[in-house]
Amino acid sequence: MSDELQQARELFTRYSGSHIQMHREGVLKMYKEHGISRETEQQWLTELADAYLQQLSIRNWEAVQALDGLSRQYQSPVMVEKTAAFAERNIMSADSLVRLMYAEGLTGIIRCHKPVIPRELLFRACRCTVEILEAVMREPLVADPGHELQQLGLRDKRSLNLRAKKGIEEIEELLN
């Protein structure tokens, strides 16, 4: 890969393919000078989504947040399917904060993908998200070392429950 193409790809990756973000940071003109085709950008977005899907972990929520952000630029039913499947299999063993962040990230992904996913996938992903949020509300507050309530703008179990309840309401709106 040429140095110019590599530089363009690094910019594209840093801003998750968002031309708006590149413009805000003042690098869009430099990126556009490379003349990257739409097909190449789509390939890069696919590779970026695949990389984030590989990074999904119950130890943190950065990958799901990255997928949520990427969903604004790139929609693929596979992204919803794999994120929901990971959450169904693994997220209940995570702490309360990771569960909340995964549910919120999955809600954002679902919202962006709603027009392009089959109804059965929409329902399955929404059901998974609601189950996670209900578990957050029902079970005691558990926070692993390094995960602090203040990181999320929360004070206590009550504020955590209120945020989870708001997430359930967002899912209900998506289904209506």
C-alpha positions in Angstrom: 0.0 0.0 0.0 1.4 3.4 -1.0 2.2 6.0 1.7 -0.6 8.3 0.4 -3.1 5.5 0.5 -2.0 4.5 4.0 -2.2 8.1 5.2 -5.8 8.3 3.8 -6.7 5.1 5.4 -5.4 6.2 8.8 -7.5 9.4 8.6 -10.5 7.4 7.6 -10.0 4.9 10.4 -9.4 7.6 13.0 -12.7 9.3 12.2 -14.6 6.0 11.6 -15.3 7.1 8.1 -17.2 10.2 9.1 -16.6 13.0 6.7 -18.4 15.3 9.0 -15.9 14.6 11.9 -13.0 15.0 9.4 -14.4 18.4 8.4 -14.8 19.4 12.1 -11.2 18.5 12.7 -10.0 20.3 9.6 -8.6 17.3 7.8 -11.4 16.6 5.2 -9.7 18.6 2.5 -6.5 16.7 3.0 -8.4 13.4 3.0 -10.3 14.3 -0.2 -7.0 15.1 -2.0 -6.2 11.4 -1.9 -9.2 10.7 -4.2 -10.4 7.6 -2.4 -13.2 5.8 -4.2 -16.6 5.1 -2.5 -15.9 1.4 -3.1 -12.6 1.6 -1.2 -14.3 3.5 1.6 -17.0 0.8 1.8 -14.3 -1.9 2.0 -12.5 0.0 4.8 -15.8 0.4 6.7 -16.4 -3.3 6.5 -12.9 -4.1 7.7 -13.3 -1.5 10.5 -16.7 -3.1 11.6 -15.1 -6.6 11.5 -12.2 -5.4 13.7 -14.5 -3.9 16.3 -16.7 -7.0 16.3 -13.6 -9.1 17.0 -12.8 -6.7 20.0 -16.1 -7.2 21.8 -15.4 -8.1 25.4 -17.1 -8.1 28.7 -14.0 -6.4 30.2 -14.9 -3.1 28.7 -17.4 -1.3 26.5 -15.1 0.5 24.0 -15.8 -1.8 21.1 -19.5 -1.6 21.4 -19.3 2.2 21.6 -17.1 2.2 18.5 -19.6 0.0 16.7 -22.4 2.4 17.7 -20.4 5.4 16.3 -19.6 3.4 13.1 -23.3 2.6 12.6 -23.9 6.2 11.7 -21.7 5.8 8.6 -22.1 2.1 7.8 -25.1 -0.2 8.1 -24.8 -4.0 7.9 -27.2 -6.5 9.4 -24.2 -8.6 10.4 -23.1 -5.8 12.9 -26.5 -6.0 14.7 -26.6 -9.8 14.6 -23.0 -10.4 15.9 -23.3 -7.7 18.6 -26.6 -9.0 19.9 -25.3 -12.6 19.7 -22.2 -11.6 21.8 -24.4 -9.8 24.3 -26.8 -12.8 24.6 -24.0 -15.2 25.3 -21.6 -13.2 27.4 -22.9 -9.9 28.9 -24.8 -11.3 31.8 -21.5 -12.2 33.4 -20.3 -8.6 33.3 -20.6 -6.0 35.9 -23.6 -3.6 36.1 -21.8 -0.8 34.3 -20.6 -2.9 31.4 -24.1 -4.3 31.0 -25.6 -0.7 30.9 -23.0 0.5 28.4 -23.5 -2.6 26.2 -27.3 -2.1 26.3 -26.9 1.6 25.4 -24.5 0.8 22.6 -26.7 -2.0 21.2 -29.7 0.4 21.3 -27.7 2.9 19.2 -26.7 0.2 16.7 -30.3 -1.0 16.4 -31.6 2.6 15.9 -29.1 3.2 13.0 -29.8 -0.2 11.5 -33.6 -0.4 11.9 -34.3 0.4 8.2 -31.9 -2.3 6.9 -32.4 -5.3 9.3 -35.2 -7.9 9.1 -38.0 -7.6 11.7 -37.0 -10.9 13.4 -33.5 -9.6 14.0 -34.9 -6.3 15.2 -37.1 -8.1 17.7 -34.3 -10.4 18.8 -31.8 -7.6 19.4 -34.4 -5.5 21.2 -35.4 -8.4 23.4 -31.7 -9.0 24.3 -31.2 -5.3 25.1 -34.3 -5.2 27.3 -33.3 -8.4 29.2 -29.9 -6.8 29.9 -31.4 -3.6 31.1 -34.0 -5.4 33.3 -31.1 -7.4 34.9 -29.3 -4.1 35.6 -32.4 -2.9 37.4 -33.2 -6.1 39.2 -29.8 -7.2 40.4 -27.5 -5.5 42.9 -25.0 -2.9 41.8 -21.7 -4.6 40.9 -18.8 -2.5 39.6 -15.4 -4.2 38.7 -12.2 -2.4 39.7 -11.6 0.5 37.3 -15.3 0.9 36.5 -16.6 3.8 38.5 -20.2 5.2 38.5 -18.8 8.7 38.1 -17.3 7.7 34.7 -20.9 7.4 33.4 -22.3 10.4 35.2 -24.0 8.2 37.8 -24.2 8.6 41.6 -25.8 5.4 42.9 -28.0 2.4 42.1 -31.0 4.6 41.8 -29.4 6.7 39.0 -28.3 3.5 37.3 -31.8 2.1 37.4 -33.2 5.3 36.0 -30.8 5.2 33.1 -31.7 1.6 32.5 -35.4 2.4 32.6 -34.8 5.2 30.1 -33.1 2.6 27.8 -36.1 0.3 28.0 -38.3 3.2 27.0 -36.0 3.9 24.0 -36.3 0.3 22.9 -40.1 0.5 23.2 -40.0 3.6 20.9 -37.9 1.8 18.4 -40.5 -1.0 18.2 -43.4 1.4 17.8 
